[in-house]
Amino acid sequence: MEAFLPPLESAKFIADNSKDVSVDEEGARRVAESLFDKVSTAEFGLEGWKSLHELNPQSASKEAVAWVFLVDTLNFSFWSEREEQKYLVKYKGKMYSGYWSLCAAVNRALDDGIPITTASYFATVTLDQVKHIFRSDTEVPIPLIEERHRVLNESGTVLLEKFGGSFLTCVKMSKGSAQKLLHLILENFPSYRDEAVYEKKKVSFYKRAQILVADTWSVLEGRGDGSFEDISSLTIFADYRIPQVLVHLKAMKYSEELMKKLREGTVFQSGDKEEVEIRGCSIWCCALICKHLLELYEKKGQDMRDKINAVLLDYYLWDYAREHREEMKDIPFHQVRSIYY
Ligand SMILES: Nc1nc2c(c(CN[C@H]3C=C[C@H](O)[C@@H]3O)cn2[C@@H]2O[C@H](COP(=O)(O)O)[C@@H](O)[C@H]2O)c(=O)[nH]1
């Protein structure tokens, strides 16, 4: 059976054949220029992963790595059909939404003495326990709770059977290669196999698998077991927020027809051509932005390959989207219920 194209090659193929989504090369160049001075700030640095986000682990311990694995196993589908009716979690007096509501619920459970990040626990955790752990502080429950329960049991069982219950063991087996860790994740954890077929080609995005490698790099501060010499080989993580911000920044465009469907709140199915084109063009667009950014510094005689990569660009754009939610409200995000992002 032919293999799936890796994410970057998938993205190029999709961008070259896309009908309803287009990457604006000039727009990508302009975004790169606008980011030129941001590269040396905390918002663009590896340190920002901890310093800017109070819910993320602040240590680089084995437990912190376990936290990253648990969270990225559940890191999908937080969007709500109606903006005013959302899943929210209150933690230490503050209300969290979206991805941060997941982190708040995990930290709340840990504070309550529930070992949610321990493989022997989540391998056999029951649906009722999962409902309690991820209970909402509004009347809207977390989406896909049954799927979350299933992937927890599945991932915990694999961790116990193949890695002694510790994701750090899996990380050590990658011997400092991001690509090796990515493939260990894909080979062993089925819920991370984020793939599709587009124009008869087998394409991949591996959003959760790649963000798991990236967050492992971040929580280990790029040192020791987390010093991946090929971290720049990762692409951005094709979720539902990055496309939105790329269209907002005019680096990517939707056809009138697609924009109409998005504005009507169409819920697409995982693998639909519109979804594949949005995700593939997002990855390709960000690869161009990275390329232009590096070239701008090269012209000034600076080699910034250890400071500019798709991971750091992604984190920056994702955080930017969070902070500019109001300005971006007239750019719809594509709605798909899936365990992949
Ligand atoms: N591309 C990309 N997608 C990301 C993240 C993150 C969390 N990363 C944070 C942690 C440390 C970093 O510094 C980031 O601040 C979550 N997601 C995705 O977003 C969606 C949730 O969106 P909303 O409903 O608005 O919360 C959902 O698909 C989720 O899987 C990212 O970084 N990149």
The ligand as an SDF file (V2000), in Angstrom:
LIG
                    3D

 33 36  0  0  0  0  0  0  0  0999 V2000
   -2.0410   25.5240   15.3290 N   0  0  0  0  0  0  0  0  0  0  0  0
   -2.2310   25.4410   16.6590 C   0  0  0  0  0  0  0  0  0  0  0  0
   -3.3850   24.9330   17.1190 N   0  0  0  0  0  0  0  0  0  0  0  0
   -3.5330   24.8780   18.4630 C   0  0  0  0  0  0  0  0  0  0  0  0
   -2.5620   25.3020   19.3740 C   0  0  0  0  0  0  0  0  0  0  0  0
   -3.0950   25.0760   20.6610 C   0  0  0  0  0  0  0  0  0  0  0  0
   -2.5040   25.3580   21.9900 C   0  0  0  0  0  0  0  0  0  0  0  0
   -1.1300   25.7080   21.9800 N   0  0  0  0  0  0  0  0  0  0  0  0
   -0.7730   26.6740   22.9810 C   0  0  0  0  0  0  0  0  0  0  0  0
    0.0980   26.1220   23.9970 C   0  0  0  0  0  0  0  0  0  0  0  0
    1.3320   26.6410   23.9040 C   0  0  0  0  0  0  0  0  0  0  0  0
    1.4500   27.4600   22.7040 C   0  0  0  0  0  0  0  0  0  0  0  0
    2.2060   28.6050   22.9640 O   0  0  0  0  0  0  0  0  0  0  0  0
    0.0360   27.8030   22.3890 C   0  0  0  0  0  0  0  0  0  0  0  0
   -0.3120   28.9800   23.0590 O   0  0  0  0  0  0  0  0  0  0  0  0
   -4.3580   24.5320   20.4780 C   0  0  0  0  0  0  0  0  0  0  0  0
   -4.5820   24.4350   19.1610 N   0  0  0  0  0  0  0  0  0  0  0  0
   -5.7990   24.0590   18.4580 C   0  0  0  0  0  0  0  0  0  0  0  0
   -6.5960   25.2430   18.3810 O   0  0  0  0  0  0  0  0  0  0  0  0
   -7.9770   24.8800   18.4240 C   0  0  0  0  0  0  0  0  0  0  0  0
   -8.5720   25.4870   19.6880 C   0  0  0  0  0  0  0  0  0  0  0  0
   -8.6920   26.8770   19.4770 O   0  0  0  0  0  0  0  0  0  0  0  0
   -9.6660   27.7070   20.4870 P   0  0  0  0  0  0  0  0  0  0  0  0
  -11.0660   27.0970   20.2680 O   0  0  0  0  0  0  0  0  0  0  0  0
   -9.5240   29.1380   20.0250 O   0  0  0  0  0  0  0  0  0  0  0  0
   -9.1140   27.4500   21.8840 O   0  0  0  0  0  0  0  0  0  0  0  0
   -8.0210   23.3600   18.4620 C   0  0  0  0  0  0  0  0  0  0  0  0
   -8.0060   22.8540   17.1360 O   0  0  0  0  0  0  0  0  0  0  0  0
   -6.6870   23.0350   19.1260 C   0  0  0  0  0  0  0  0  0  0  0  0
   -6.2420   21.7280   18.8090 O   0  0  0  0  0  0  0  0  0  0  0  0
   -1.3450   25.8460   18.8570 C   0  0  0  0  0  0  0  0  0  0  0  0
   -0.4070   26.2600   19.5650 O   0  0  0  0  0  0  0  0  0  0  0  0
   -1.2420   25.8750   17.4930 N   0  0  0  0  0  0  0  0  0  0  0  0
  1  2  1  0
  2  3  2  0
  2 33  1  0
  3  4  1  0
  4  5  2  0
  4 17  1  0
  5  6  1  0
  5 31  1  0
  6  7  1  0
  6 16  2  0
  7  8  1  0
  8  9  1  0
  9 10  1  0
  9 14  1  0
 10 11  2  0
 11 12  1  0
 12 13  1  0
 12 14  1  0
 14 15  1  0
 16 17  1  0
 17 18  1  0
 18 19  1  0
 18 29  1  0
 19 20  1  0
 20 21  1  0
 20 27  1  0
 21 22  1  0
 22 23  1  0
 23 24  2  0
 23 25  1  0
 23 26  1  0
 27 28  1  0
 27 29  1  0
 29 30  1  0
 31 32  2  0
 31 33  1  0
M  END
$$$$
